[in-house]
Structure formats: structure tokens, C-alpha cells
Amino acid sequence: MNEHIGQILIVLQELTNEHRQLIEYGKAKTEAIRNNHIDGIAYISGKEKKMLERIVELEKNRTFLVGKYMLSQKLTGAQRSFKMEKLIQAVFHVEEKTQLSKLWKELNGVITELQDINEFNQQLVRMTLEYLHFTQDLLLGPEDEDVTYHKAVQGLVQNRSGKFNMKT
């Protein structure tokens, strides 16, 4: 097996493992959002940030290794690319091509799952914030538009137009 391909396979497996860990963090974040556990969300976000830094480094390494392989195979000019699809097309050995393709598909599947979890968490946060704004409007009444005293002095009383005010 080509040494560059072997290194690329190792990096792809590490990327897949890191993304799987991010999925676990995403699931834990979902529970923290549901339970309104702000400290838990902050803790998980810190862990995710460290993991993303590691993923960026792995991705740089992957790109570098793909470039090295392409150069070692004397694939230059328009054929030289640092994308995995191009690498898989350029590899001639069936075993290497199969392993690369398998790991690349696996990584893409894990990334898709992670994206779904992140979108769900974003929707949960959005819904929670809308609920909080709605509750605030119900409990406190609409916000005053003007914070100066001139309207109160003139005897004009106006209700603030809240986010969920149907009259606006």
C-alpha cells in the first residue's frame, strides 16, 4: 500500500472518530437545552470548540497528504486536486480505492448526522427563545417604545408593542 494512502486512511478514521464524538456532544447538548441547563450547554460548547480545533488540524493534514500523493503520482496541472473524490478517482489499486471510498462515505454519513443534530438543536434554542419572549410579553406587558419621560409628563399612556402583539 502506498504510504500516503495509508496516512490518509488513518486521518480519515481520526476525522470520523472526532465527528462521532461531536455527535455525542450534540446529543448531550440537546438534553441540556431541553432541561434548561445553561452550565451544561456552556461546558459542552467548550468541549466542542476544542474538538473543532482538532478537526481543523486533521483536515489540514488530510489536504496536505492528498496533495503529496498527487505530486508523488505526478498528477499535476488540471488533474491535481485536494478533494477526496478526485483522489479516489486517481488511485489505481483496487484495495486502496475501496478503503478510501468506504472511509470517505462513512465520514460523510457521520457529518450528515451531525448536521441534523445541530439543526435540531438550533431549532430548540430558537423555540425556547420565542417562548421566553412570549412569556415575558405576557408577564410584563409590551415594552415601551420610548424610554424618556416626556410621554408620561404629557399624560399619554402607550403600551409597548411586544414581539407577539397582534395589533401591530
C-alpha positions as CSV (number, residue, x, y, z in Angstrom):
1,M,0.0,0.0,0.0
2,N,1.2,3.5,-0.8
3,E,2.5,5.3,2.3
4,H,0.5,8.4,1.6
5,I,-2.7,6.5,1.1
6,G,-2.1,4.7,4.4
7,Q,-1.7,8.0,6.2
8,I,-4.8,9.4,4.5
9,L,-6.8,6.4,5.7
10,I,-5.6,7.0,9.3
11,V,-6.5,10.7,9.1
12,L,-10.0,9.8,7.7
13,Q,-10.6,7.4,10.5
14,E,-9.5,10.0,13.1
15,L,-11.8,12.6,11.4
16,T,-14.7,10.1,11.6
17,N,-14.0,9.4,15.3
18,E,-13.8,13.1,16.1
19,H,-17.1,13.7,14.3
20,R,-18.7,10.8,16.2
21,Q,-17.6,12.4,19.4
22,L,-19.2,15.7,18.3
23,I,-22.4,13.7,17.7
24,E,-22.3,12.6,21.3
25,Y,-21.7,16.2,22.4
26,G,-24.6,17.3,20.2
27,K,-27.0,14.7,21.8
28,A,-25.8,15.8,25.3
29,K,-26.4,19.4,24.3
30,T,-30.0,18.5,23.2
31,E,-30.7,17.2,26.7
32,A,-29.1,20.2,28.3
33,I,-31.3,22.5,26.1
34,R,-34.4,20.6,27.0
35,N,-33.6,20.7,30.7
36,N,-32.6,24.4,30.5
37,H,-29.1,23.5,31.9
38,I,-27.1,26.6,30.9
39,D,-23.9,25.5,32.6
40,G,-24.1,22.1,30.8
41,I,-24.5,23.9,27.4
42,A,-21.5,26.1,28.1
43,Y,-19.4,23.1,29.2
44,I,-20.3,21.1,26.1
45,S,-19.7,24.1,23.9
46,G,-16.2,24.4,25.3
47,K,-15.5,20.8,24.6
48,E,-16.9,21.2,21.1
49,K,-14.6,24.1,20.4
50,K,-11.5,22.1,21.4
51,M,-12.7,19.2,19.2
52,L,-13.3,21.6,16.2
53,E,-9.7,22.8,16.5
54,R,-8.5,19.2,16.3
55,I,-10.7,18.6,13.3
56,V,-9.3,21.7,11.5
57,E,-5.8,20.3,12.1
58,L,-6.8,16.9,10.8
59,E,-8.4,18.4,7.8
60,K,-5.2,20.4,7.0
61,N,-3.2,17.2,7.4
62,R,-5.6,15.4,5.1
63,T,-5.4,18.1,2.4
64,F,-1.6,18.1,2.7
65,L,-1.4,14.3,2.4
66,V,-3.7,14.2,-0.6
67,G,-1.5,16.9,-2.3
68,K,1.6,14.9,-1.5
69,Y,0.1,11.7,-3.0
70,M,-1.0,13.6,-6.2
71,L,2.5,15.0,-6.6
72,S,4.1,11.6,-5.9
73,Q,2.0,10.2,-8.7
74,K,2.9,13.2,-10.9
75,L,-0.6,14.3,-11.3
76,T,-0.2,18.0,-12.0
77,G,-2.0,20.8,-13.7
78,A,-5.8,20.4,-14.1
79,Q,-5.7,16.9,-12.7
80,R,-4.2,17.9,-9.4
81,S,-6.9,18.5,-6.7
82,F,-7.0,18.1,-3.0
83,K,-10.6,16.8,-2.9
84,M,-11.2,13.2,-1.8
85,E,-13.4,12.5,-4.8
86,K,-10.5,13.3,-7.2
87,L,-8.1,11.3,-5.1
88,I,-10.4,8.2,-5.2
89,Q,-10.6,8.5,-8.9
90,A,-6.8,8.9,-9.2
91,V,-6.0,5.8,-7.1
92,F,-5.2,2.7,-9.3
93,H,-5.1,-0.1,-6.7
94,V,-8.5,-1.6,-6.1
95,E,-7.9,-2.3,-2.4
96,E,-6.7,1.3,-1.7
97,K,-9.6,2.7,-3.7
98,T,-12.1,0.6,-1.9
99,Q,-10.8,1.5,1.6
100,L,-10.7,5.2,0.7
101,S,-14.2,5.1,-0.7
102,K,-15.5,3.2,2.3
103,L,-14.0,5.6,4.9
104,W,-15.0,8.7,2.9
105,K,-18.6,7.5,2.7
106,E,-18.6,6.7,6.4
107,L,-17.2,10.1,7.3
108,N,-19.8,11.8,5.1
109,G,-22.6,9.8,6.8
110,V,-21.3,10.9,10.2
111,I,-21.1,14.5,9.1
112,T,-24.7,14.4,7.8
113,E,-25.9,13.0,11.1
114,L,-24.0,15.7,13.0
115,Q,-25.6,18.4,10.8
116,D,-29.0,17.1,11.5
117,I,-28.4,17.2,15.3
118,N,-27.0,20.7,15.1
119,E,-30.0,21.9,13.1
120,F,-32.4,20.3,15.6
121,N,-30.5,22.0,18.5
122,Q,-30.7,25.3,16.7
123,Q,-34.5,24.9,16.3
124,L,-34.8,24.0,20.0
125,V,-32.9,27.1,21.0
126,R,-35.0,29.3,18.7
127,M,-38.2,27.8,20.0
128,T,-37.0,28.3,23.6
129,L,-36.1,32.0,23.0
130,E,-39.5,32.6,21.3
131,Y,-41.3,31.0,24.3
132,L,-39.3,33.2,26.7
133,H,-40.1,36.3,24.7
134,F,-43.8,35.3,24.6
135,T,-43.8,34.7,28.4
136,Q,-42.0,38.0,29.0
137,D,-44.7,39.8,27.0
138,L,-47.4,38.1,28.9
139,L,-46.0,38.7,32.3
140,L,-44.5,42.2,31.9
141,G,-46.7,43.6,29.1
142,P,-45.3,45.1,26.0
143,E,-42.1,47.2,26.1
144,D,-42.4,51.0,25.9
145,E,-41.0,52.2,22.7
146,D,-39.6,55.4,24.2
147,V,-37.6,55.5,27.4
148,T,-37.9,59.2,28.0
149,Y,-40.3,60.8,30.4
150,H,-42.0,63.2,28.0
151,K,-45.0,61.0,27.3
152,A,-45.6,60.3,30.9
153,V,-45.4,64.0,31.7
154,Q,-47.9,64.8,28.9
155,G,-50.2,62.2,30.3
156,L,-50.1,59.9,27.3
157,V,-50.0,56.3,28.1
158,Q,-49.0,53.9,25.4
159,N,-48.4,50.1,25.6
160,R,-45.2,48.8,24.2
161,S,-45.5,46.7,21.1
162,G,-44.1,43.3,22.0
163,K,-42.9,40.6,19.6
164,F,-46.2,38.8,19.9
165,N,-48.6,41.8,19.9
166,M,-51.3,41.1,17.5
167,K,-52.3,44.7,17.0
168,T,-49.1,45.7,15.2
